[in-house]
Amino acid sequence: MAGPWRCLHRPPLTVPSLPTLIYRRRAPVAAAFISPSLAPSLRGIQLRPSPDAARKKWRLGQVQCFIHEEERKKSLENGGFMGVNPSQELENDKLDDKDWISKIRKVVDRNFVLDGEPWAVPWTGETIVQVMLLWILSFWFVGSWIVPFVAHAAGFNKSSLTLRGQALYSLLTDLAEGLAGIAILHRCLARFYPLPPGWFIFRLKGSWHLDVGLGCLLFPLVNFLSRVNLNLVPSIPTPPMGVSSVEQSIIARDPVAMALYAMVVSICAPVWEEIVFRGFLLPSLTRYMSLWSSILVSALAFALVHFNAQRLLPLICLGVVMGIVFARSRNLLASMLLHSLWNGFVFLDLMK
């Protein structure tokens, strides 16, 4: 049967037990929804669902025979459910999203939190600039002038040395440059001695080995950025030059020369550079900026002093990783070991 009472078209309805029928003081049910054959028997009786049924959110299709047309339209506007508010559902979704964000943030904080008290920096920006400029100048002056002059005075010429002699010359030059830089750092900071706690810490104990291991997992990213940087920055044409002494040693497979070069790149360079950039520069910058900003700025300075545009991106990334490892462990041995492992990885790659 068609019509609004099609769901009530059944055999004659009897009402044997009235306890299931509950009286209410609301307006009577619209006559258009009552079958004419049932009107006499239901006259004066108000029907409403039991409390258990009222608490359930039934779909509109299951109750459309008992609601008014206007209420049905309102229910459709509310998403097809009785008593469901879309705005409330949207708020619940936003709360769920916030819960996920907070969970992710807790995981990040738990794994990447930079523990430790902030460094007490007794010197100003003037001292920071002074140390960095003098350190860069000392490396250039010692490596380009002092060592060649001393070698020439002693009757040695680098180009005439054997492969092992050239490797030893490079090692001695790097040692002289590093010691000169450490002397300048000591001289500039001498008036602030004794230094506050937390400066230039070297310790074997602790869980810093785990931080170094996690840093090594990012080596593929640094290597990828190295290839990207090579594609972005074309090589500058230079006059044809002979094969370098390092390449000659690798080609000749001279074990002594390669061991000496390995000491330069895997021991000397990490020690000098980490003392200056992570031991001095990074903590000093925390006087003027946040720790994360200090890590980024010190990594940028670390990349720039290599004076190689084709290696800028990987060096910045490597500097950030070593800065995070140092800030977590507060131990220069951690960043030195990570630096040494990266340089060793590059050196082994050249030997292929």
Secondary structure, DSSP 4 states (H G I P E B T S, - for coil): --STTGGG--SPP----GGGS----SPPPPGGGS-TTTHHHHTT------HHHHTS--BHHHHGGGS-HHHHHHHHHTTSBTT--HHHHHHHHHHHHHHHHHHHHHHHHHHH---SPPP---S-HHHHHHHHHHHHHHHHHIIIIIHHHHHHHTT--GGGS-HHHHHHHHHHHHHHHHHHHHHHHHHHHGGGPSPPTTSS---S-SSHHHHHHHHHTTHHHHHHHHHHHHHHSPPPP-------HHHHHHHHT-HHHHHHHHHIIIIIHHHHHHIIIIIIIHHHHTTTS-HHHHHHHHHHHHHHTT--GGGHHHHHHHHHHHHHHHHHH--HHHHHHHHHHHHHHHHHHHT-
